[in-house]
Each structure stands twice: as structure tokens, then as C-alpha cells.
Amino acid sequence: MTTILVTGATGTIGSQVVAALKGREDVKVRVAVRSAAQADALRGGGVTPVDFEFNKPELIKKALTGVDKVFLVVPFVAEQVEHGTKFIDQAQQAGVRHIVKLSALGSGVVPGIDLGRWHRIVERYLAGSGIAYTFLRPNNFMENFIHIHPPGKDGNIYLPMGQAGCSFIAGADIAAVGVAALTTPGHEGKAYELTGPEALSLAQAAHILSGVAGRPVNYVDVPEEAARKSMLGAGMPGWMTEALLELNALGRAGHAARVTDSVQRVLGRAPTGFAQFAQTHAARWK
Ligand SMILES: NC(=O)c1ccc[n+]([C@@H]2O[C@H](COP(=O)([O-])OP(=O)(O)OC[C@H]3O[C@@H](n4cnc5c(N)ncnc54)[C@H](OP(=O)(O)O)[C@@H]3O)[C@@H](O)[C@H]2O)c1
């Protein structure tokens, strides 16, 4: 029996990793949560919640006791590098054998952008720790159309992404690759660049959403300075605003359009297309 700790277990990817591991007879799943209410929602099917906060080493120590493997999601916060490296120190002390770390497409590119660099620092720290590792480096999640930039009441999606394509990936595919890495041999020391099956422009994605939502959805390309103003005006911290604008600039230049065969190679099936994802989650946009 393998005990697996999942951090970020209530988030977009962690929750889908937990769902995919739930009910398996060969693993015990420990989910790291910040509140008792979240814990109750996750219990059952071999899943046990544990109190967890990245800035509380005593909770991390308890959560890691007896753990064999970790699915590591570090939230997008200013302390992300510190959270990641300190967690790895404690995992090493606890005798963890394998960490599957959620990173981002382009994390391996030097110098790359801030977002990639922050992931790369933690990836390198993990690689140097002696713990076996697998890096998942996905492109933008399809779920961003639900959680981060859903169409507003006016039906518009405002983003500074120009007309370039992006090979959006479904979170369930990232989670499935993560579960394969945690439960089958041969993924140690690997970095998987994960994308969906095709590159779509935001206008093409909006068109697909219109079809399933039964209302017009349109993409509005926003000039970078207007996006900066609106993000800062909404209370987003400066470091986060600049990091996201840098990511969007990379996307506008066409660097998010790359399609890889990693999902096919690891799972033996094609990644989920955007139209299928949109159909599955249609109720979110109605
Ligand atoms: N969005 C994208 O398109 C994209 C693409 C590539 C890579 N990524 C990477 O994906 C990662 C984020 O994954 P996600 O989108 O699945 O996460 P998410 O949905 O933003 O959820 C964040 C998770 O972290 C937990 N959390 C936040 N602060 C915490 C703390 N101090 N201690 C313990 N747990 C804490 C949250 O718990 P609560 O429920 O308690 O808040 C939640 O479970 C980032 O590293 C990002 O760079 C994102």
C-alpha cells in the first residue's frame, strides 16, 4: 500500500488528482487542506484529510509522516519558491520517495519568464534533493475559462492574448498523467511538457463556448496597458500582474501554440479537445 499526499487538493488540478485516486485499493490518499469544512467534503474512498498550511512547518511535518509519494501543487503566491523548497526539505527528512511536481510549460526554458523561472528554481531544488521526481509542465488550463477568465454578463472574455493560438489542456488530463506518474513505474526523472491536441485562438475558443452556452461569447483583445490598469485596479498585486502580462506577451508571440505528444505517450490516448471539454462543462457558461 502506497500513501500519497496531495497538496492544493481543493484546487483545479489537485482536486482532479484526488478524484482520480479515490477508491483505488493500492493507495491511501492523504489530502492537504486548510479548513475542516473542506476536509469533510473530501473524506471517503480511501481519502483522509490532514490539516496543512505551507507556512506552518509543524503541520507539514505531521502531514508528511508515513507518506511515500507526493503530488505537489504550490499555490501562485509571492512565497511560492520558499513554500516549494521548504516543503522539499521536510519531505526529504520524512523519507518521501517520489514527488510529482506541477510546474508550467516553458519552466525548462532559460532564462524564460518569471513564472517559468519560479517553477524552475523549485524543480532544480527537488532534482538536487535526492528524492525521485517527475515534473508536469502543462500549458494554460481549459479550466481558466471557468475559474479565471469566464465570459462576463456581456458575454465577453477580455484578455491581452492577441490572435495567437494556445494549446489549452484539460485539467483532467494533467491529473491523469500525474496519477500515472505516481502509480506506475518509469516516470522518475522525467519532465512532461503537456498540451491539448490543438492550438486555438481565444476567438476560436469563444466561438466553441457560444455553441455550448446557448448565448454569444466573444473574445475582446485588450491592449497590454489597459489590461495592466484593470488588473491593478481590481487589487491584483504588482508582481502577479507583471508575471501574468509577461506570460500573455509570450502567448501573443505564438509561444503557447506548441502541441506535444506527451499525454498520448503517457496515457496511450489523445488529450481532450476543447470542444469536448466545453460540452462537458456547458452548464458553467449558460
Ligand atoms: N492556470 C493555468 O493555466 C496554469 C498553467 C500551468 C501551470 N499552472 C500552475 O498551477 C499551479 C496552481 O494549480 P491550481 O490552478 O490547480 O491551483 P488553484 O486552483 O489555484 O488552487 C490552489 C490550491 O492551493 C491551496 N493553497 C493556497 N494557499 C495555501 C497555503 N498557504 N497552504 C496550503 N495550501 C494552500 C488552495 O487551498 P484553499 O482551497 O484552501 O485556498 C488550493 O487547494 C501554479 O503553480 C501555477 O503556476 C497554472
The ligand as an SDF file (V2000), in Angstrom:
LIG
                    3D

 48 52  0  0  0  0  0  0  0  0999 V2000
   -3.8690   28.1670  -14.5550 N   0  0  0  0  0  0  0  0  0  0  0  0
   -3.0750   27.7590  -15.5080 C   0  0  0  0  0  0  0  0  0  0  0  0
   -3.4050   27.8600  -16.7050 O   0  0  0  0  0  0  0  0  0  0  0  0
   -1.7430   27.1330  -15.1810 C   0  0  0  0  0  0  0  0  0  0  0  0
   -0.9560   26.6330  -16.2420 C   0  0  0  0  0  0  0  0  0  0  0  0
    0.2380   26.0000  -15.9400 C   0  0  0  0  0  0  0  0  0  0  0  0
    0.6650   25.8760  -14.6350 C   0  0  0  0  0  0  0  0  0  0  0  0
   -0.1040   26.3860  -13.6080 N   0  0  0  0  0  0  0  0  0  0  0  0
    0.3880   26.2210  -12.2200 C   0  0  0  0  0  0  0  0  0  0  0  0
   -0.5940   25.5260  -11.4670 O   0  0  0  0  0  0  0  0  0  0  0  0
   -0.3960   25.8290  -10.0870 C   0  0  0  0  0  0  0  0  0  0  0  0
   -1.7400   26.1190   -9.4380 C   0  0  0  0  0  0  0  0  0  0  0  0
   -2.5360   24.9590   -9.5480 O   0  0  0  0  0  0  0  0  0  0  0  0
   -4.1230   25.0390   -9.4810 P   0  0  0  0  0  0  0  0  0  0  0  0
   -4.6040   26.0280  -10.5110 O   0  0  0  0  0  0  0  0  0  0  0  0
   -4.6250   23.6570   -9.5140 O   0  0  0  0  0  0  0  0  0  0  0  0
   -4.3250   25.6760   -8.0610 O   0  0  0  0  0  0  0  0  0  0  0  0
   -5.5780   26.5650   -7.5670 P   0  0  0  0  0  0  0  0  0  0  0  0
   -6.8310   26.0870   -8.2150 O   0  0  0  0  0  0  0  0  0  0  0  0
   -5.1810   27.9950   -7.6950 O   0  0  0  0  0  0  0  0  0  0  0  0
   -5.6450   26.1480   -6.0440 O   0  0  0  0  0  0  0  0  0  0  0  0
   -4.6240   26.4790   -5.1340 C   0  0  0  0  0  0  0  0  0  0  0  0
   -4.5960   25.4030   -4.0740 C   0  0  0  0  0  0  0  0  0  0  0  0
   -3.5590   25.7240   -3.1260 O   0  0  0  0  0  0  0  0  0  0  0  0
   -4.1430   25.7880   -1.8240 C   0  0  0  0  0  0  0  0  0  0  0  0
   -3.4340   26.7850   -1.0210 N   0  0  0  0  0  0  0  0  0  0  0  0
   -3.3940   28.1160   -1.2150 C   0  0  0  0  0  0  0  0  0  0  0  0
   -2.6150   28.7000   -0.2740 N   0  0  0  0  0  0  0  0  0  0  0  0
   -2.1750   27.7070    0.5380 C   0  0  0  0  0  0  0  0  0  0  0  0
   -1.3600   27.6660    1.7040 C   0  0  0  0  0  0  0  0  0  0  0  0
   -0.8300   28.7780    2.2360 N   0  0  0  0  0  0  0  0  0  0  0  0
   -1.1330   26.4790    2.3020 N   0  0  0  0  0  0  0  0  0  0  0  0
   -1.6860   25.3450    1.7910 C   0  0  0  0  0  0  0  0  0  0  0  0
   -2.4460   25.2990    0.6890 N   0  0  0  0  0  0  0  0  0  0  0  0
   -2.6990   26.4790    0.0690 C   0  0  0  0  0  0  0  0  0  0  0  0
   -5.6000   26.1660   -2.0600 C   0  0  0  0  0  0  0  0  0  0  0  0
   -6.3470   25.8200   -0.9240 O   0  0  0  0  0  0  0  0  0  0  0  0
   -7.6770   26.6430   -0.4720 P   0  0  0  0  0  0  0  0  0  0  0  0
   -8.8250   25.9500   -1.1460 O   0  0  0  0  0  0  0  0  0  0  0  0
   -7.6740   26.4970    0.9980 O   0  0  0  0  0  0  0  0  0  0  0  0
   -7.4870   28.0660   -0.9320 O   0  0  0  0  0  0  0  0  0  0  0  0
   -5.9110   25.3220   -3.2830 C   0  0  0  0  0  0  0  0  0  0  0  0
   -6.1280   23.9850   -2.9250 O   0  0  0  0  0  0  0  0  0  0  0  0
    0.5560   27.0210  -10.0280 C   0  0  0  0  0  0  0  0  0  0  0  0
    1.8240   26.5340   -9.6910 O   0  0  0  0  0  0  0  0  0  0  0  0
    0.5720   27.5270  -11.4720 C   0  0  0  0  0  0  0  0  0  0  0  0
    1.7790   28.1590  -11.8260 O   0  0  0  0  0  0  0  0  0  0  0  0
   -1.2970   27.0020  -13.8530 C   0  0  0  0  0  0  0  0  0  0  0  0
  1  2  1  0
  2  3  2  0
  2  4  1  0
  4  5  1  0
  4 48  2  0
  5  6  2  0
  6  7  1  0
  7  8  2  0
  8  9  1  0
  8 48  1  0
  9 10  1  0
  9 46  1  0
 10 11  1  0
 11 12  1  0
 11 44  1  0
 12 13  1  0
 13 14  1  0
 14 15  2  0
 14 16  1  0
 14 17  1  0
 17 18  1  0
 18 19  2  0
 18 20  1  0
 18 21  1  0
 21 22  1  0
 22 23  1  0
 23 24  1  0
 23 42  1  0
 24 25  1  0
 25 26  1  0
 25 36  1  0
 26 27  1  0
 26 35  1  0
 27 28  2  0
 28 29  1  0
 29 30  1  0
 29 35  2  0
 30 31  1  0
 30 32  2  0
 32 33  1  0
 33 34  2  0
 34 35  1  0
 36 37  1  0
 36 42  1  0
 37 38  1  0
 38 39  2  0
 38 40  1  0
 38 41  1  0
 42 43  1  0
 44 45  1  0
 44 46  1  0
 46 47  1  0
M  CHG  2   8   1  16  -1
M  END
$$$$
